[in-house]
Amino acid sequence: MKKNILITGANGFLGSYYVNFLCEENFIIAVDKKFSNLKKIKKKNLILLKCDLSKESSLKKLIKILNDKKYIIDVLINNAAIDAKPNNGRLNLTQKNWNQEFNVSLFASTFLSYVIGSKMAKKKSGCIINIGSDLSIIAPNQNIYKTSFKNYLKPPSYSIIKHGTVGMTKYFASLFAKNLVRVNAISPGPIFNDNPKQLIKELKKVIPMKRMGKKEDLKSVIEFLINDQSSYLTGQNIVMDGGRTII
Ligand SMILES: NC(=O)c1ccc[n+]([C@@H]2O[C@H](COP(=O)([O-])OP(=O)(O)OC[C@H]3O[C@@H](n4cnc5c(N)ncnc54)[C@H](O)[C@@H]3O)[C@@H](O)[C@H]2O)c1
């Protein structure tokens, strides 16, 4: 494969998993605001670039570093997001939280897709993958969260951002299609990460395959999208959720 891959939110639960398997064969630029998980991986083909994705100035600095170092990005994975903070069943709607969440997920992904995608367009090849969620398709089942986390209300920002991610995917897929830059999304259902037993039990009831996703389930989808042989696939949202959104 051997591609230059930039991953945002690379230090997180799923981002660090992507880094781990992708750096076996590729050159990885890991972008995050912290590197507690990735620091232990010592590989020449992995570089860590600190960036606060919620800040335009930090995004511009990131682009400057990429330009100065003459890094050519073949694959951009817009993975970073902020998970909602716990609440007591009431929405705490503040512009500060809203802006932070939207900036990290939608502004940063849009900015990077445009700037890096435009460079890909010039060389007539490239691949952008945006990470959605089953909440890109359906509304949250509040009963599941209420039962599992004692009076928790999943906020609308996550749903709006994840639906928006699919819209952004189609926008850039159409913008860059003639330049052979492919833009797709992956929308995973909940991925197992030592979750509370009650949550797992509630989720199993609504997932036809009767299990949560495993991070390993995502490997083949990422590899499939990155592969040059998927050259006619663009603007799609691959929903990988054990059937959760089909019932
Ligand atoms: N974990 C799941 O079950 C699941 C399911 C469906 C979709 N997703 C999506 O997958 C993606 C990754 O999820 P995850 O579970 O690994 O999340 P995570 O919280 O473990 O990782 C998110 C990463 O984003 C980084 N980040 C947050 N704000 C930042 C900022 N201002 N600047 C730079 N980096 C910042 C964090 O430091 C963190 O490393 C997200 O888009 C999430 O919505 C996750």
The ligand as a Gaussian input file, in Angstrom:
#p B3LYP/6-31G(d) Opt

LIG

0 1
 N      -16.026000       4.674000      19.886000
 C      -17.171000       4.388000      19.288000
 O      -17.918000       3.507000      19.720000
 C      -17.572000       5.138000      18.060000
 C      -18.720000       4.729000      17.354000
 C      -19.097000       5.419000      16.222000
 C      -18.354000       6.491000      15.779000
 N      -17.258000       6.862000      16.501000
 C      -16.492000       8.002000      15.990000
 O      -15.138000       7.590000      15.818000
 C      -14.276000       8.695000      16.065000
 C      -13.249000       8.323000      17.127000
 O      -13.938000       7.931000      18.297000
 P      -13.152000       7.482000      19.619000
 O      -14.075000       6.606000      20.368000
 O      -11.815000       6.980000      19.254000
 O      -13.036000       8.859000      20.404000
 P      -11.910000       9.337000      21.401000
 O      -12.563000      10.347000      22.299000
 O      -11.232000       8.191000      22.048000
 O      -10.865000      10.069000      20.447000
 C      -11.080000      11.358000      19.960000
 C       -9.721000      12.019000      19.797000
 O       -9.941000      13.350000      19.315000
 C       -9.018000      14.195000      19.966000
 N       -9.499000      15.578000      20.036000
 C      -10.594000      16.056000      20.668000
 N      -10.602000      17.384000      20.634000
 C       -9.485000      17.768000      19.955000
 C       -8.928000      19.017000      19.592000
 N       -9.505000      20.175000      19.951000
 N       -7.767000      19.033000      18.905000
 C       -7.147000      17.873000      18.560000
 N       -7.612000      16.648000      18.875000
 C       -8.778000      16.608000      19.580000
 C       -8.914000      13.644000      21.399000
 O       -7.734000      14.097000      22.036000
 C       -8.956000      12.139000      21.133000
 O       -7.651000      11.603000      21.000000
 C      -15.177000       9.858000      16.437000
 O      -15.468000      10.620000      15.289000
 C      -16.428000       9.175000      16.940000
 O      -17.562000       9.992000      16.846000
 C      -16.847000       6.217000      17.616000

